[in-house]
Amino acid sequence: METNANVFSNDDITITYNPKCCANAELCAKQLSDVFRSAVIPWINLDGAKTDQIIQQVKKCPTGALQYYLNQKDVA
């Protein structure tokens, strides 16, 4: 199975990153550095903040290079 290096997921959320759109404004890394880490690979650590904080930061991306969607929960 092929994986996309620009897709980051945990149980709650999936973040996608499109480097072709990124203006390198670095708002993500400056404002939520525990999640968006410029000097570490993988550079997005979804364990670094609560889901709602991550969503709010992704919404601030000036180019839309960062996108998110909520993962569906299986109902047993």
C-alpha positions in Angstrom: 0.0 0.0 0.0 1.4 3.4 -1.0 1.4 6.1 1.7 1.3 9.8 1.1 4.0 11.7 3.1 1.7 14.8 3.1 -1.2 13.1 5.0 -1.1 13.0 8.8 -3.8 11.2 10.9 -4.8 10.2 14.4 -8.0 8.8 15.7 -9.9 12.2 15.4 -8.5 14.2 12.5 -6.6 14.0 9.3 -4.4 16.8 8.1 -3.3 17.1 4.5 -0.4 19.4 3.3 0.0 20.5 -0.3 3.6 21.9 -0.6 2.9 23.4 -4.0 0.4 25.8 -2.4 2.5 26.6 0.6 3.8 30.2 0.8 6.1 29.4 3.7 4.5 32.0 5.9 5.2 29.6 8.8 2.1 30.7 10.7 1.5 27.1 11.6 5.0 26.6 13.1 5.1 29.9 14.8 1.7 29.7 16.4 1.4 26.0 17.2 4.9 24.7 17.3 4.1 21.5 19.3 2.2 20.3 16.3 3.8 22.0 13.3 7.6 21.4 13.7 9.8 22.8 11.0 13.0 21.0 12.1 11.6 17.5 12.8 10.4 14.7 10.5 7.5 14.0 10.5 6.9 17.7 10.8 3.3 17.4 11.8 2.7 15.8 15.2 -1.0 15.5 15.9 -0.3 14.5 19.5 1.1 18.0 20.2 -2.3 19.7 20.8 -6.0 19.2 21.2 -8.0 18.6 18.0 -9.9 21.8 18.2 -6.6 23.8 18.5 -5.2 22.1 15.5 -8.4 22.8 13.5 -8.2 26.5 14.4 -4.6 26.7 13.3 -5.2 24.9 10.0 -8.0 27.4 9.3 -5.4 30.2 9.6 -3.3 28.8 6.8 -3.2 31.8 4.3 -2.9 29.6 1.2 -5.0 26.6 2.1 -1.9 24.4 1.8 -3.1 22.8 5.1 -6.5 21.2 5.1 -8.3 19.0 7.6 -11.2 16.6 7.9 -12.6 14.8 10.9 -12.3 11.1 10.9 -15.5 9.1 11.1 -16.0 7.1 14.3 -17.1 3.5 14.0 -20.4 3.0 15.9 -20.5 -0.4 17.4 
